[in-house]
Amino acid sequence: MNKKESLNWKKAAILGFYTFLLLLTVNYIFYLRMDKGLISSRSIFWSGLVVAFGYDALLNIKDKIKPGYKAPGS
C-alpha cells in the first residue's frame, strides 16, 4: 500500500466511523421516542463497513484514472 492508498483509507475509515455515529444517534433517538429501535444493529454495522470500504475503493479508482498515475514499484 503506497502513501496515497493509506491516505485514502484514513479518509474512508473516518467517513465509515461518522456513518456509524450518525446511524447510532438516529436509532437511539428513535428508541427514546418509540421504545423500539428503527435500525437493526446488523444493518448499522454493515452500513458502516460498506461505506468505509466502498469509499476507499472509489478514491483508489479515482486516483488510478487520473493522468500521470504511477503504479507502486514502477
Contacts in CASP RR format, 6 or more apart in sequence:
PFRMAT RR
TARGET T0000
AUTHOR 0000-0000-0000
METHOD contacts of the structure
MODEL  1
MNKKESLNWKKAAILGFYTFLLLLTVNYIFYLRMDKGLISSRSIFWSGLV
VAFGYDALLNIKDKIKPGYKAPGS
1 9 0 8 1.000
2 72 0 8 1.000
4 63 0 8 1.000
5 60 0 8 1.000
5 63 0 8 1.000
8 56 0 8 1.000
8 59 0 8 1.000
8 60 0 8 1.000
8 63 0 8 1.000
9 56 0 8 1.000
11 55 0 8 1.000
11 56 0 8 1.000
11 59 0 8 1.000
12 51 0 8 1.000
12 52 0 8 1.000
12 53 0 8 1.000
12 54 0 8 1.000
12 55 0 8 1.000
12 56 0 8 1.000
12 59 0 8 1.000
13 52 0 8 1.000
13 56 0 8 1.000
15 51 0 8 1.000
15 52 0 8 1.000
15 55 0 8 1.000
16 48 0 8 1.000
16 49 0 8 1.000
16 51 0 8 1.000
16 52 0 8 1.000
16 55 0 8 1.000
17 52 0 8 1.000
19 47 0 8 1.000
19 48 0 8 1.000
19 51 0 8 1.000
19 52 0 8 1.000
20 44 0 8 1.000
20 45 0 8 1.000
20 47 0 8 1.000
20 48 0 8 1.000
23 39 0 8 1.000
23 43 0 8 1.000
23 44 0 8 1.000
23 47 0 8 1.000
23 48 0 8 1.000
24 44 0 8 1.000
26 38 0 8 1.000
26 39 0 8 1.000
27 37 0 8 1.000
27 38 0 8 1.000
27 39 0 8 1.000
27 44 0 8 1.000
30 36 0 8 1.000
30 37 0 8 1.000
30 38 0 8 1.000
30 39 0 8 1.000
31 37 0 8 1.000
31 38 0 8 1.000
63 69 0 8 1.000
END
